[in-house]
Amino acid sequence: MTTTIYHNPRCSKSRETLALLEKKGIKPRIVEYLKTPPSAMELKNIARMLGTSVRELVRPAEARDAGIDAVEMDEKDLVAAIVRNPAVIERPIVVNNGKAAIGRPPENVLKIL
């Protein structure tokens, strides 16, 4: 079983979540999503594992800055916009055993470990 963290090393919550995983003895696969954005399929799968829509993966301020209207766009266009602008993705996201959690706060990820 591989645990994956979609990580932004410049984000304090992302760093705290990674440290929490490591403290628990978990060496996750680290995906620096700004360098290697998730594909459209990966985004949809993450949303499904979170039990939510892709819209919930969007950081409102960053989306606004990128000209992305997550409320008005249809899902297909929104997913494409997220793939082109990965900075709008909420972070960090941890995926483990078919489940996902957003590490805000970092302790949120404990429920999927």
C-alpha positions as CSV (number, residue, x, y, z in Angstrom):
1,M,0.0,0.0,0.0
2,T,1.4,3.4,-1.1
3,T,0.4,6.6,0.5
4,T,0.7,9.6,-1.8
5,I,0.8,13.3,-0.8
6,Y,0.1,16.0,-3.3
7,H,2.6,18.4,-1.9
8,N,3.7,22.0,-2.2
9,P,6.9,22.5,-0.2
10,R,6.3,26.2,0.1
11,C,3.0,25.6,2.0
12,S,3.2,25.3,5.8
13,K,0.2,23.0,6.0
14,S,1.7,20.8,3.3
15,R,5.0,20.6,5.2
16,E,3.2,19.9,8.5
17,T,1.2,17.2,6.9
18,L,4.3,15.6,5.4
19,A,6.0,15.7,8.8
20,L,2.9,14.2,10.5
21,L,3.0,11.3,8.0
22,E,6.7,10.7,8.5
23,K,6.2,10.9,12.3
24,K,3.7,8.0,11.9
25,G,6.4,6.0,10.1
26,I,4.9,6.5,6.7
27,K,7.2,7.4,3.8
28,P,4.7,8.7,1.2
29,R,5.2,9.0,-2.5
30,I,5.6,12.8,-2.8
31,V,4.0,14.5,-5.9
32,E,5.0,18.1,-6.1
33,Y,1.9,19.0,-8.0
34,L,3.1,22.4,-9.2
35,K,5.9,20.5,-11.1
36,T,3.9,17.5,-12.0
37,P,0.2,18.4,-12.1
38,P,-2.3,15.6,-11.7
39,S,-4.1,14.6,-14.9
40,A,-7.8,15.2,-15.4
41,M,-8.5,11.6,-14.5
42,E,-6.4,11.8,-11.3
43,L,-8.3,15.0,-10.3
44,K,-11.7,13.2,-10.8
45,N,-10.4,10.2,-8.8
46,I,-9.2,12.3,-6.0
47,A,-12.6,14.1,-5.8
48,R,-14.4,10.8,-5.8
49,M,-12.1,9.5,-3.0
50,L,-12.9,12.7,-1.0
51,G,-16.6,12.1,-1.6
52,T,-17.0,15.5,-3.2
53,S,-16.9,17.4,-6.5
54,V,-13.8,18.7,-8.2
55,R,-15.0,22.2,-7.3
56,E,-14.0,21.5,-3.7
57,L,-10.4,21.0,-4.7
58,V,-10.2,24.6,-5.8
59,R,-8.6,27.4,-3.7
60,P,-10.9,30.4,-4.2
61,A,-8.3,33.2,-4.1
62,E,-5.9,31.4,-6.4
63,A,-8.7,30.5,-8.8
64,R,-9.9,34.1,-8.9
65,D,-6.3,35.2,-9.6
66,A,-6.1,32.7,-12.4
67,G,-9.4,33.8,-13.9
68,I,-11.1,30.6,-13.0
69,D,-14.8,30.7,-12.0
70,A,-15.2,27.4,-10.2
71,V,-18.9,28.1,-9.5
72,E,-19.9,28.9,-13.1
73,M,-17.7,26.6,-15.1
74,D,-19.0,23.2,-16.0
75,E,-16.9,20.3,-14.6
76,K,-15.1,19.4,-17.8
77,D,-13.9,23.0,-18.3
78,L,-13.1,23.3,-14.6
79,V,-11.0,20.2,-14.6
80,A,-9.1,21.4,-17.7
81,A,-8.5,24.8,-16.0
82,I,-7.1,23.1,-12.9
83,V,-4.8,20.9,-14.9
84,R,-3.5,24.1,-16.7
85,N,-3.2,26.0,-13.4
86,P,-2.2,23.5,-10.6
87,A,-1.6,26.4,-8.1
88,V,-5.4,26.5,-7.6
89,I,-5.5,23.0,-6.1
90,E,-6.2,22.8,-2.4
91,R,-3.3,21.4,-0.5
92,P,-2.1,19.1,0.7
93,I,-4.1,16.1,-0.4
94,V,-3.2,12.7,0.9
95,V,-4.3,9.5,-0.8
96,N,-4.2,6.2,0.9
97,N,-5.9,2.9,0.3
98,G,-8.6,4.3,-2.0
99,K,-9.4,7.2,0.3
100,A,-8.3,10.8,0.3
101,A,-8.2,13.7,2.7
102,I,-7.2,17.3,2.6
103,G,-4.6,18.2,5.3
104,R,-6.3,21.3,6.6
105,P,-5.6,20.9,9.4
106,P,-2.9,18.3,9.0
107,E,-4.7,15.9,11.4
108,N,-7.5,15.4,8.9
109,V,-5.3,12.9,7.1
110,L,-5.2,10.6,10.1
111,K,-8.7,9.3,9.4
112,I,-7.6,7.7,6.2
113,L,-4.4,6.0,7.5
